[in-house]
Amino acid sequence: MAEPEDIKDRTFRFALAIISLVESLPDTISAKTIGKQLIRSGTSVGANVEEATAAHSKNDFIYRMNVALREARETLYWLRLLDASEVLEKQLLTGVLKEADEITRILGAIVSSARGKRKS
């Protein structure tokens, strides 16, 4: 069984996927508006994970990871909105939507575990 990928590497690759996706959006007002939100939140996930790994306390770690989780949830929202509005073809969104969902779940588990509220 392979080792799980480091969350820092995974969120970095996710940010690259978000950048690529936003660059492929059509030149419409709605796509540009959603794209600005998506690029901000989607690249912020990894930036906050990076900050969390350099936290000076457990509370700081939890705070930063929780910010990353909130940004991941927001990114998932914008991706779902793109999907539902059919601004892009479904096949362009499928992989990144799945990855956003998985990252959100992983970050949620990290935050819960760090708080000592691990769900079984």
N, C-alpha and C positions, 0 to 999 in steps of 0.2 A: 504494500500500500504506500502511495506517495505521501510525502510530507505536505501538510497544508501550506498553501502559499502565504507568505508574510502579508499582513494586512496593509503595510506601507506600500509594498510593491503592487499589490492588487488595486489599491485606490489610485496609485499613480497611473497604472495602465488604464483604469477606468476614466481618469481625467483626460487622457489622450484620446480615448474613444469618444468622449463627450465633445472634445474640440473638433474631431473629425466629423461627427454627426452635425454639429452646429454649422460647420463650413459647408455641408451639403444641403442645408435648408434653402428653400426657394427664396427669391427676393420679393417677399410680400410683407406687409406691415405686421400681420399676425405672426408669421414665422420669425421675423426679426425680433419682435417683442418677446416671444417665448424663448428664442435663442439666447437673448441677453440674460434672461433669468436662469436658463439652463446652464450656460457657461459659468455663471457666477456660483451657483450652488454645486454643480457637478465637479468643478475643480477645487472648491472649498473643502470637500469631504477629505481628500488626501492631505491638504494643507493642515487641517485640524488634527488628523491622525499623526502627522509629523510632529506637530506641537505637543500632542499628548505624550509621545515617546520621550520628549525632553522635559516632561513635567517635573516640578520640584517637590511635589507632594502627591499623595494618593488623591486628595480632594481636587487638586489641579488636573490630574490625569482623568478623573471621572468627569470633571467639567468639560475638558477639551474633547473627550470621546463623545460626550453627550451632544456637544455642538456638532461634531462630525455626523452623529446619528440624525440630528435634526436636518442638517444639510442633505443627507442621503434621502431622507423622507421627502424633502422638498423637490429634490432632483427626480425622484420617482413620480411625484405628482406631475411635473412638467413633461416627463416622458409619456405618462399615461394620457395627458392632454394632447400631445402631438399625435399619439396613436389614435385616439378617439376622433380627432379633427381631420384625420387622414391627410395631413400636410405632407407627410412622407409615406413612402410605400412601407407596408407592414414588415417586410423582410429586412429593411434597414434598421428597424427598431427592436426586433425580437431579441437579439443577443444582448443589446445594451439594457433593455428593460429587465431581462432575466438577471443580469449582473447587478443592476441597481437594487433589485429585490434581495438578492443574496447578500450583498454588502450591507444593506439595511438590517437584515437579520443577524449577521455576524456582529455588527456594531452594537445592536441591541443586547446580544448575549454578552459582549465584553463589558458593557455598562452595567448590566444586571449582576454579572459575576464580581466586578470591582466593588459594587455596592454591597455585595454579600446577599443578594436576593436572587440567586441562581434558580431558574425554573427547571423542574425535572421533567 
